[in-house]
Amino acid sequence: MASEIESLLEYALNVGASDLIVTEGAPSAVRFAGRVCAIPDASVLPFGTLAEFLGALEGESGTFVGGPWHDTRWRVKYFREALGNAAIFRPLMAECPDFTSLGAPASLDNLLGVSSGLVVFGGPVCSGKTVSATSFVSSMCSSNILRFCNLDSAHELPLKTGESLMLQNSVGTTSEKLEQGLRSGTDLFWVGDFEESTLIPILRAAESGALVVVNVTAGNAVGVVDALLSAASPENRDLVRTMLASVLKAVVVQRLLPAAEGNGAVSAWEILFNTQNVASHIRSGDHFKLPSIIAASASEGMLLMDDCLAELVRSGYVSAEDAGRYVSNPARLA
């Protein structure tokens, strides 16, 4: 039955799916721009099929890069369910795209001039945030000569480092590597997915003059700030708000929607740049008011997700039905 998984992987590539979802004892499915669809006539895989195909699966869950299968590397996230093992296979790009080729709003090009502070890429699962963040880091390293530390344990996309020097000999936890990197004069840290235990070291690194790039799973800019602040212990909450207000440069939130013509996906964006007004709201704990600031700051390059969705519908790139699943104010789509 392992050959059946090979066939499913080939099907996912042929139809352009972002993910293949395989569950023992249940039909398999694919995901297109966040929408899960059953695979027609897919057989139910018996228990043990995934272990036979992937080899020994350690623990209840895990993530690794596997393959190549069908000349493609895949990120494999496995976990246990009631009927047996399950796994999500995601095809990985062969090379990292240029940041300016992502189809993002032009104001994001300004990020390439940032040299210090914290830049956060956010979005829900399967939103493209890792590709965007890695592309940004790759472009920074290619266009500058930096001392660069790659702390992203997933290593899903190969980075183009240009003449930048990548520091690879640090050991220990992510927090310890951040501290070691600072002592070595690191200019840029690519942290990867945010872990709560790294919050204070990340803010300290950004405060010390390094540029720190991190991913946060959240649906909008307020959710990103919430996720960062909620990682702080109660006694450190005021300190973290002050530090975040000081070092934050930008929050870039991305999500994928099915294209209106039924072919591929379209990115929707929310962009928050840290201004004096934004910093004041973060420092005071009033960051729930950030959407109104974003909406009123288009001239400064900011973009509210609702405004982006409304424009995508007006331009015919996505349907009002798909956009309506994510818009905060449905009247914007009328």
C-alpha positions as CSV (number, residue, x, y, z in Angstrom):
1,M,0.0,0.0,0.0
2,A,3.0,2.3,0.3
3,S,2.8,2.7,-3.5
4,E,-0.7,4.1,-3.0
5,I,0.9,7.0,-1.1
6,E,3.3,7.6,-4.0
7,S,0.3,7.8,-6.3
8,L,-1.4,10.3,-3.9
9,L,1.7,12.5,-3.9
10,E,1.8,12.5,-7.7
11,Y,-1.9,13.5,-7.7
12,A,-1.3,16.4,-5.3
13,L,1.5,17.7,-7.6
14,N,-0.5,17.3,-10.7
15,V,-3.5,19.3,-9.4
16,G,-1.4,21.9,-7.7
17,A,-2.5,21.2,-4.2
18,S,-0.7,23.0,-1.3
19,D,-1.0,19.8,0.9
20,L,-1.8,16.2,0.8
21,I,-3.7,14.9,3.9
22,V,-3.4,11.2,4.5
23,T,-5.2,9.5,7.4
24,E,-5.1,5.7,8.0
25,G,-8.6,4.3,8.0
26,A,-10.1,7.4,6.2
27,P,-10.2,8.8,2.7
28,S,-7.3,11.1,1.7
29,A,-7.7,14.7,0.8
30,V,-5.8,17.7,-0.7
31,R,-5.8,21.3,0.3
32,F,-6.2,24.2,-2.1
33,A,-5.6,27.7,-0.7
34,G,-7.0,26.7,2.7
35,R,-9.9,24.6,1.3
36,V,-9.8,20.9,1.9
37,C,-11.2,18.6,-0.9
38,A,-11.6,14.9,-0.9
39,I,-9.6,13.0,-3.6
40,P,-12.1,11.3,-6.0
41,D,-12.0,7.5,-5.8
42,A,-9.1,7.4,-3.3
43,S,-8.9,4.1,-1.4
44,V,-8.9,4.0,2.4
45,L,-5.4,3.2,3.7
46,P,-5.1,0.5,6.3
47,F,-3.3,0.9,9.6
48,G,0.5,0.8,9.3
49,T,0.7,2.2,5.8
50,L,2.4,5.5,6.8
51,A,4.9,3.7,9.0
52,E,5.7,1.4,6.1
53,F,6.2,4.4,3.7
54,L,8.0,6.8,6.1
55,G,9.8,4.4,8.3
56,A,9.7,4.5,12.1
57,L,7.6,7.4,13.5
58,E,9.0,8.7,16.8
59,G,6.5,9.8,19.4
60,E,2.9,11.0,19.0
61,S,3.8,13.7,16.5
62,G,6.7,15.2,14.6
63,T,7.8,17.1,11.5
64,F,10.6,16.4,9.1
65,V,11.6,17.0,5.5
66,G,11.4,13.8,3.4
67,G,11.9,12.6,-0.2
68,P,12.6,13.3,-2.8
69,W,9.4,11.7,-4.0
70,H,8.6,12.5,-7.7
71,D,11.7,14.7,-7.7
72,T,10.2,16.9,-5.0
73,R,11.2,17.4,-1.3
74,W,8.2,17.4,1.1
75,R,7.6,18.7,4.6
76,V,5.9,15.8,6.4
77,K,4.0,16.5,9.6
78,Y,2.7,13.3,11.2
79,F,0.5,12.7,14.3
80,R,-1.7,10.0,15.7
81,E,-5.5,9.9,15.4
82,A,-8.2,7.4,16.7
83,L,-7.9,5.1,13.6
84,G,-4.2,5.3,13.2
85,N,-1.4,7.6,12.0
86,A,-2.1,10.7,9.9
87,A,0.3,12.9,7.9
88,I,0.3,16.1,6.0
89,F,2.7,16.2,3.0
90,R,3.6,19.7,1.6
91,P,5.7,20.0,-1.5
92,L,8.6,22.3,-1.1
93,M,10.0,24.7,-3.6
94,A,13.3,23.8,-5.2
95,E,14.7,27.4,-4.6
96,C,13.7,30.4,-2.6
97,P,11.8,33.0,-4.7
98,D,12.8,36.7,-4.8
99,F,11.0,38.8,-2.2
100,T,9.9,41.3,-4.8
101,S,8.3,38.6,-7.0
102,L,5.7,37.5,-4.4
103,G,3.0,39.8,-5.7
104,A,2.9,41.6,-2.3
105,P,2.0,45.3,-2.0
106,A,4.7,47.7,-3.1
107,S,5.1,49.2,0.3
108,L,6.7,45.9,1.5
109,D,9.7,46.8,-0.6
110,N,10.5,49.3,2.2
111,L,11.3,46.4,4.5
112,L,14.5,45.7,2.5
113,G,15.9,48.9,3.9
114,V,15.4,47.8,7.5
115,S,18.7,47.0,9.4
116,S,17.6,46.3,12.9
117,G,14.5,45.6,15.1
118,L,11.8,42.9,14.8
119,V,9.9,41.9,11.6
120,V,7.1,39.5,12.1
121,F,5.4,37.5,9.3
122,G,2.0,36.1,10.3
123,G,-0.8,34.1,8.9
124,P,-2.8,31.0,9.5
125,V,-1.6,27.5,8.7
126,C,-0.9,27.1,4.9
127,S,-0.9,30.8,4.2
128,G,2.5,31.2,2.6
129,K,4.1,33.1,5.5
130,T,7.1,30.9,5.6
131,V,7.9,31.4,2.0
132,S,7.5,35.1,2.3
133,A,9.6,35.3,5.5
134,T,12.4,33.1,4.0
135,S,12.3,35.2,0.8
136,F,12.7,38.3,2.8
137,V,15.7,36.9,4.7
138,S,17.2,35.6,1.5
139,S,16.9,39.0,-0.2
140,M,18.5,40.7,2.8
141,C,21.4,38.4,2.7
142,S,21.9,38.6,-1.0
143,S,21.8,42.4,-1.2
144,N,23.9,43.1,1.8
145,I,27.1,41.6,3.4
146,L,25.8,40.4,6.8
147,R,26.7,38.1,9.6
148,F,23.7,35.9,9.5
149,C,22.4,33.2,11.9
150,N,19.8,30.7,10.6
151,L,17.9,29.4,13.6
152,D,15.0,28.0,11.5
153,S,15.0,24.3,12.4
154,A,12.7,23.4,9.5
155,H,15.1,24.5,6.7
156,E,12.3,24.1,4.2
157,L,13.7,26.5,1.6
158,P,17.3,26.9,0.5
159,L,18.5,30.4,1.3
160,K,20.5,32.6,-1.1
161,T,23.1,34.1,1.1
162,G,25.2,36.0,-1.5
163,E,28.4,37.2,0.2
164,S,26.9,37.2,3.7
165,L,28.6,35.0,6.3
166,M,26.3,32.3,7.8
167,L,27.2,31.4,11.4
168,Q,26.5,27.7,11.9
169,N,28.5,26.5,14.9
170,S,26.2,27.7,17.7
171,V,24.8,25.0,20.0
172,G,22.0,24.8,22.6
173,T,18.5,26.0,22.6
174,T,17.2,28.8,20.3
175,S,17.5,31.3,23.2
176,E,21.1,30.2,23.8
177,K,21.9,30.5,20.1
178,L,20.5,34.0,20.0
179,E,22.7,35.0,22.9
180,Q,25.8,33.4,21.3
181,G,25.0,35.1,18.0
182,L,24.8,38.5,19.7
183,R,28.2,37.9,21.2
184,S,29.5,37.1,17.7
185,G,28.2,40.3,16.3
186,T,25.3,38.8,14.2
187,D,23.4,41.3,12.1
188,L,20.5,39.1,11.1
189,F,18.7,36.3,12.9
190,W,16.1,34.1,11.0
191,V,14.3,32.4,13.9
192,G,11.5,30.5,12.0
193,D,8.4,29.6,13.9
194,F,7.9,31.5,17.1
195,E,8.3,29.6,20.4
196,E,7.1,31.3,23.6
197,S,10.3,30.5,25.5
198,T,12.3,32.7,23.0
199,L,10.3,35.9,23.4
200,I,12.6,37.8,25.7
201,P,15.8,36.7,23.9
202,I,14.2,37.8,20.6
203,L,13.3,41.2,21.9
204,R,16.8,41.6,23.5
205,A,18.5,40.7,20.2
206,A,16.3,43.3,18.4
207,E,17.0,45.8,21.1
208,S,20.7,45.2,20.7
209,G,20.7,46.3,17.1
210,A,20.2,43.1,15.2
211,L,17.5,42.4,12.7
212,V,15.3,39.5,13.9
213,V,12.7,37.8,11.6
214,V,10.2,35.4,13.0
215,N,6.9,33.7,12.0
216,V,3.8,33.8,14.1
217,T,0.6,31.8,13.4
218,A,-2.2,34.4,13.6
219,G,-4.9,35.7,11.3
220,N,-4.3,39.4,11.6
221,A,-1.9,42.0,13.1
222,V,-3.7,42.2,16.4
223,G,-3.5,38.4,16.6
224,V,0.2,38.6,16.0
225,V,0.7,41.1,18.8
226,D,-1.6,39.1,21.1
227,A,0.5,36.0,20.5
228,L,3.7,37.8,21.3
229,L,2.4,39.5,24.5
230,S,0.6,36.3,25.7
231,A,3.9,34.5,25.7
232,A,5.1,36.9,28.5
233,S,4.7,35.9,32.2
234,P,2.4,38.2,34.2
235,E,5.3,39.8,36.0
236,N,7.0,40.6,32.6
237,R,4.0,41.7,30.7
238,D,4.6,45.5,31.1
239,L,8.3,45.0,30.3
240,V,7.5,43.0,27.1
241,R,4.9,45.6,25.9
242,T,7.6,48.4,26.3
243,M,10.3,46.3,24.5
244,L,7.9,45.3,21.7
245,A,6.7,48.9,21.2
246,S,10.4,49.9,20.9
247,V,11.8,47.3,18.6
248,L,8.9,46.3,16.3
249,K,9.4,47.4,12.7
250,A,6.6,45.6,10.9
251,V,3.9,42.9,11.0
252,V,3.1,41.3,7.6
253,V,0.1,39.0,7.7
254,Q,-0.8,36.8,4.7
255,R,-3.5,34.4,3.8
256,L,-4.3,32.4,0.6
257,L,-7.7,32.4,-1.1
258,P,-8.8,30.3,-4.1
259,A,-8.6,32.3,-7.3
260,A,-12.0,33.3,-8.7
261,E,-11.3,31.5,-12.0
262,G,-10.6,28.3,-10.1
263,N,-6.9,28.1,-11.0
264,G,-4.4,28.6,-8.2
265,A,-4.5,30.8,-5.2
266,V,-4.4,34.6,-4.5
267,S,-2.6,36.2,-1.6
268,A,-4.4,38.7,0.7
269,W,-2.3,40.9,2.9
270,E,-2.4,43.0,6.1
271,I,0.6,45.3,6.7
272,L,1.4,47.1,9.9
273,F,4.4,49.4,10.2
274,N,5.4,50.6,13.7
275,T,4.8,54.3,14.0
276,Q,4.7,56.5,17.1
277,N,0.9,56.0,17.3
278,V,1.2,52.2,16.9
279,A,3.9,52.0,19.5
280,S,1.8,54.0,22.0
281,H,-1.1,51.6,21.6
282,I,1.1,48.5,22.1
283,R,2.8,50.1,25.1
284,S,-0.5,50.9,26.8
285,G,-2.1,47.5,26.0
286,D,-4.6,49.1,23.6
287,H,-3.4,47.1,20.6
288,F,-6.9,45.9,19.9
289,K,-7.4,49.4,18.4
290,L,-4.7,48.8,15.7
291,P,-7.1,48.0,12.8
292,S,-8.4,51.6,12.9
293,I,-4.9,52.9,12.8
294,I,-4.0,50.6,9.9
295,A,-7.1,51.6,8.0
296,A,-6.2,55.3,8.4
297,S,-2.6,54.9,7.4
298,A,-2.6,53.8,3.8
299,S,-0.4,56.8,2.9
300,E,2.3,55.3,5.2
301,G,2.2,52.0,3.4
302,M,-0.2,50.2,5.8
303,L,-2.9,47.9,4.6
304,L,-5.9,46.4,6.4
305,M,-6.9,42.8,5.5
306,D,-10.6,44.0,4.9
307,D,-9.4,46.6,2.4
308,C,-7.2,44.1,0.6
309,L,-10.0,41.6,0.4
310,A,-12.5,44.2,-0.8
311,E,-10.1,45.2,-3.6
312,L,-9.5,41.6,-4.6
313,V,-13.2,41.1,-5.0
314,R,-13.7,44.4,-6.9
315,S,-10.9,43.4,-9.3
316,G,-12.4,39.9,-9.8
317,Y,-9.4,38.0,-8.4
318,V,-11.4,36.2,-5.7
319,S,-15.1,35.6,-5.2
320,A,-17.2,37.5,-2.6
321,E,-18.1,34.2,-1.1
322,D,-14.5,33.2,-0.4
323,A,-13.5,36.7,0.8
324,G,-16.5,36.7,3.1
325,R,-15.1,33.9,5.1
326,Y,-12.2,36.2,6.3
327,V,-13.5,39.7,6.2
328,S,-14.3,41.4,9.5
329,N,-16.9,43.7,8.1
330,P,-19.0,42.0,5.4
331,A,-20.4,45.3,4.3
332,R,-17.0,46.1,2.8
333,L,-17.7,43.5,0.1
334,A,-21.1,44.8,-0.9
